Amino acid sequence: MSRPKLLKLPEVLEEIDMSRAAFYRMRARGKAPKLIKLPNGQIRCRRDDLETWLIGCQDAA
């Protein structure tokens, strides 16, 4: 069984074409994709969570 693909925050920001500041504002409003904080403090996003979030954005448009 393969592990889910974990994206680094810069990879997520590049894919959605958004600045870090705008992303964190959206996250504060509860509108960003789900993130995971690793034990070393780094932030990751599962590929599946990002895809689900993007589909939700399309549905809302």
DSSP file (Angstrom, degrees, kcal/mol; ACC not computed):
  #  RESIDUE AA STRUCTURE BP1 BP2  ACC     N-H-->O    O-->H-N    N-H-->O    O-->H-N    TCO  KAPPA ALPHA  PHI   PSI    X-CA   Y-CA   Z-CA
    1    1 A M              0   0    0      0, 0.0     2,-0.2     0, 0.0     0, 0.0   0.000 360.0 360.0 360.0 132.4    0.0    0.0    0.0
    2    2 A S        -     0   0    0      1,-0.1     3,-0.1     3,-0.0     0, 0.0  -0.613 360.0-116.9 -90.6 148.6    1.4    3.4   -1.0
    3    3 A R        -     0   0    0     -2,-0.2    -1,-0.1     1,-0.1     2,-0.1  -0.491  39.5 -96.1 -77.4 151.0    1.4    6.4    1.3
    4    4 A P        -     0   0    0      0, 0.0     2,-0.3     0, 0.0    -1,-0.1  -0.389  45.1-100.4 -66.5 146.7   -0.5    9.5    0.3
    5    5 A K        -     0   0    0     -3,-0.1    42,-2.8    -2,-0.1     2,-0.5  -0.530  36.1-154.4 -69.6 124.9    1.5   12.2   -1.5
    6    6 A L  E     -A   46   0A   0     -2,-0.3     2,-0.4    40,-0.2    40,-0.2  -0.912   6.7-154.0-105.0 124.5    2.3   15.0    1.0
    7    7 A L  E     -A   45   0A   0     38,-3.2    38,-1.9    -2,-0.5     2,-0.1  -0.768  13.5-125.9 -98.5 140.0    2.9   18.4   -0.6
    8    8 A K  E >>  -A   44   0A   0     -2,-0.4     4,-2.0    36,-0.2     3,-0.6  -0.471  31.9-107.7 -75.2 155.7    5.1   21.1    1.0
    9    9 A L  H 3> S+     0   0    0     34,-0.7     4,-2.9     1,-0.3     5,-0.2   0.892 119.5  54.5 -56.1 -44.0    3.4   24.5    1.4
   10   10 A P  H 3> S+     0   0    0      0, 0.0     4,-2.1     0, 0.0    -1,-0.3   0.866 108.0  51.4 -58.7 -33.1    5.4   26.1   -1.4
   11   11 A E  H <> S+     0   0    0     -3,-0.6     4,-2.2     2,-0.2    -2,-0.2   0.904 111.2  47.1 -67.6 -41.1    4.2   23.3   -3.7
   12   12 A V  H  X S+     0   0    0     -4,-2.0     4,-2.3     2,-0.2     5,-0.2   0.940 112.1  49.9 -64.0 -47.2    0.6   24.0   -2.7
   13   13 A L  H  X>S+     0   0    0     -4,-2.9     5,-2.0     1,-0.2     4,-0.7   0.883 111.6  48.6 -61.1 -39.5    1.0   27.8   -3.1
   14   14 A E  H  <5S+     0   0    0     -4,-2.1     3,-0.4    -5,-0.2    -1,-0.2   0.916 110.9  50.6 -65.7 -42.8    2.5   27.3   -6.6
   15   15 A E  H  <5S+     0   0    0     -4,-2.2    -2,-0.2     1,-0.2    -1,-0.2   0.883 118.7  36.0 -65.0 -38.6   -0.3   24.9   -7.6
   16   16 A I  H  <5S-     0   0    0     -4,-2.3    -1,-0.2    -5,-0.1    -2,-0.2   0.439 106.2-127.7 -95.8   1.2   -3.0   27.3   -6.5
   17   17 A D  T  <5 +     0   0    0     -4,-0.7     2,-0.3    -3,-0.4    -3,-0.2   0.956  61.0 134.8  54.3  60.2   -1.1   30.4   -7.6
   18   18 A M      < -     0   0    0     -5,-2.0    -1,-0.2    -6,-0.1    -2,-0.1  -0.983  55.8-114.3-139.2 146.9   -1.5   32.2   -4.2
   19   19 A S     >  -     0   0    0     -2,-0.3     4,-2.3     1,-0.1     5,-0.2  -0.394  29.3-116.4 -75.3 158.9    0.9   34.1   -2.0
   20   20 A R  H  > S+     0   0    0      2,-0.2     4,-2.4     1,-0.2     5,-0.2   0.905 115.9  51.9 -61.0 -42.4    1.7   32.7    1.5
   21   21 A A  H  > S+     0   0    0      1,-0.2     4,-2.0     2,-0.2    -1,-0.2   0.921 110.7  46.8 -62.8 -44.6    0.0   35.7    3.2
   22   22 A A  H  > S+     0   0    0      1,-0.2     4,-2.3     2,-0.2    -1,-0.2   0.891 111.4  52.7 -64.4 -39.0   -3.2   35.3    1.2
   23   23 A F  H  X S+     0   0    0     -4,-2.3     4,-2.5     1,-0.2    -2,-0.2   0.925 109.6  47.5 -62.6 -44.7   -3.2   31.6    1.9
   24   24 A Y  H  X S+     0   0    0     -4,-2.4     4,-2.1     2,-0.2    -1,-0.2   0.836 110.0  52.8 -69.6 -31.2   -2.8   32.2    5.7
   25   25 A R  H  X S+     0   0    0     -4,-2.0     4,-1.2     2,-0.2    -1,-0.2   0.928 111.9  46.2 -64.0 -44.3   -5.6   34.8    5.6
   26   26 A M  H  <>S+     0   0    0     -4,-2.3     5,-2.6     1,-0.2     6,-0.4   0.887 111.2  52.3 -64.5 -39.2   -7.8   32.2    3.9
   27   27 A R  H ><5S+     0   0    0     -4,-2.5     3,-1.5     1,-0.2    -1,-0.2   0.885 104.2  56.2 -64.7 -38.8   -6.8   29.6    6.4
   28   28 A A  H 3<5S+     0   0    0     -4,-2.1    -1,-0.2     1,-0.3    -2,-0.2   0.802 107.1  50.5 -63.0 -29.0   -7.7   31.9    9.3
   29   29 A R  T 3<5S-     0   0    0     -4,-1.2    -1,-0.3    -3,-0.3    -2,-0.2   0.433 119.1-113.5 -87.4   0.2  -11.2   32.1    7.8
   30   30 A G  T < 5S+     0   0    0     -3,-1.5    -3,-0.2    -4,-0.2    -2,-0.1   0.747  87.6 113.2  77.0  23.7  -11.4   28.3    7.6
   31   31 A K      < +     0   0    0     -5,-2.6    -4,-0.2    -6,-0.1    -5,-0.1   0.336  48.8  94.6-110.3   5.6  -11.5   28.3    3.8
   32   32 A A  S    S-     0   0    0     -6,-0.4     3,-0.1    -5,-0.2    -8,-0.0  -0.515  84.2 -87.8 -95.7 163.6   -8.1   26.7    3.0
   33   33 A P        -     0   0    0      0, 0.0    -1,-0.1     0, 0.0     2,-0.1  -0.307  58.6 -84.8 -64.4 156.3   -7.4   23.0    2.3
   34   34 A K        -     0   0    0     15,-0.2    12,-0.4    12,-0.1     2,-0.3  -0.399  49.6-159.4 -64.8 134.0   -6.7   20.8    5.3
   35   35 A L        -     0   0    0     10,-0.1     2,-0.4    -2,-0.1    10,-0.2  -0.808   8.6-144.1-115.9 157.9   -3.0   20.9    6.5
   36   36 A I  E     -B   44   0A   0      8,-3.4     8,-2.7    -2,-0.3     2,-0.6  -0.976   7.3-147.9-120.5 132.4   -1.0   18.5    8.6
   37   37 A K  E     -B   43   0A   0     -2,-0.4     6,-0.2     6,-0.2     5,-0.1  -0.909  19.8-144.2-101.0 118.7    1.7   19.6   11.0
   38   38 A L    >   -     0   0    0      4,-3.2     3,-2.5    -2,-0.6     0, 0.0  -0.335  27.8-103.2 -76.5 161.2    4.5   17.1   11.2
   39   39 A P  T 3  S+     0   0    0      0, 0.0    -1,-0.1     0, 0.0    -2,-0.0   0.782 123.1  57.6 -56.0 -27.5    6.3   16.3   14.5
   40   40 A N  T 3  S-     0   0    0      2,-0.1     3,-0.1     1,-0.0    -2,-0.0   0.413 122.5-106.4 -84.8   3.9    9.2   18.4   13.3
   41   41 A G  S <  S+     0   0    0     -3,-2.5     2,-0.1     1,-0.3    -1,-0.0   0.290  75.7 135.6  93.2  -9.9    6.9   21.5   12.9
   42   42 A Q        -     0   0    0     -5,-0.1    -4,-3.2     1,-0.1     2,-0.4  -0.389  50.3-129.0 -73.1 151.9    6.8   21.4    9.1
   43   43 A I  E     + B   0  37A   0     -6,-0.2   -34,-0.7    -3,-0.1     2,-0.3  -0.832  29.0 174.8-103.5 137.6    3.4   21.8    7.3
   44   44 A R  E     -AB   8  36A   0     -8,-2.7    -8,-3.4    -2,-0.4     2,-0.4  -0.941  18.9-150.5-136.4 159.7    2.2   19.4    4.6
   45   45 A C  E     -A    7   0A   0    -38,-1.9   -38,-3.2    -2,-0.3     2,-0.2  -0.999  24.1-122.7-130.7 129.6   -1.0   19.0    2.6
   46   46 A R  E  >  -A    6   0A   0     -2,-0.4     4,-2.1   -12,-0.4   -40,-0.2  -0.492  19.0-129.7 -68.0 139.3   -2.2   15.6    1.3
   47   47 A R  H  > S+     0   0    0    -42,-2.8     4,-2.6     1,-0.2     5,-0.2   0.906 110.0  53.2 -54.6 -44.2   -2.6   15.6   -2.4
   48   48 A D  H  > S+     0   0    0    -43,-0.3     4,-2.5     1,-0.2    -1,-0.2   0.887 107.3  50.6 -61.7 -40.3   -6.2   14.1   -2.0
   49   49 A D  H  > S+     0   0    0      2,-0.2     4,-2.3     1,-0.2    -1,-0.2   0.891 111.2  48.7 -65.7 -38.7   -7.1   17.0    0.5
   50   50 A L  H  X S+     0   0    0     -4,-2.1     4,-2.6     2,-0.2    -2,-0.2   0.922 111.9  48.9 -65.7 -43.9   -5.9   19.6   -2.0
   51   51 A E  H  X S+     0   0    0     -4,-2.6     4,-2.2     2,-0.2    -2,-0.2   0.913 111.8  49.0 -62.2 -42.8   -7.8   17.9   -4.9
   52   52 A T  H  X S+     0   0    0     -4,-2.5     4,-2.2     1,-0.2    -1,-0.2   0.918 111.7  49.4 -62.0 -43.8  -11.0   17.7   -2.8
   53   53 A W  H  X S+     0   0    0     -4,-2.3     4,-2.0     2,-0.2    -2,-0.2   0.911 109.9  50.8 -61.8 -44.0  -10.6   21.4   -1.8
   54   54 A L  H  X S+     0   0    0     -4,-2.6     4,-2.1     1,-0.2    -1,-0.2   0.900 109.2  50.8 -62.0 -41.2  -10.1   22.4   -5.5
   55   55 A I  H  X S+     0   0    0     -4,-2.2     4,-2.4     1,-0.2    -1,-0.2   0.911 108.7  52.3 -63.0 -41.3  -13.3   20.5   -6.5
   56   56 A G  H  X S+     0   0    0     -4,-2.2     4,-1.7     1,-0.2    -1,-0.2   0.868 107.6  52.0 -61.5 -36.8  -15.2   22.3   -3.8
   57   57 A C  H  X S+     0   0    0     -4,-2.0     4,-1.0     2,-0.2    -1,-0.2   0.897 109.7  49.1 -65.9 -39.8  -13.9   25.7   -5.1
   58   58 A Q  H >< S+     0   0    0     -4,-2.1     3,-0.5     1,-0.2    -2,-0.2   0.911 110.0  51.1 -65.6 -41.3  -15.2   24.8   -8.6
   59   59 A D  H 3< S+     0   0    0     -4,-2.4    -1,-0.2     1,-0.2    -2,-0.2   0.853 110.1  50.0 -63.7 -34.7  -18.6   23.7   -7.2
   60   60 A A  H 3<        0   0    0     -4,-1.7    -1,-0.2     1,-0.2    -2,-0.2   0.686 360.0 360.0 -78.1 -18.5  -18.9   27.0   -5.4
   61   61 A A    <<        0   0    0     -4,-1.0    -1,-0.2    -3,-0.5    -2,-0.2   0.481 360.0 360.0 -77.1 360.0  -18.0   29.1   -8.4
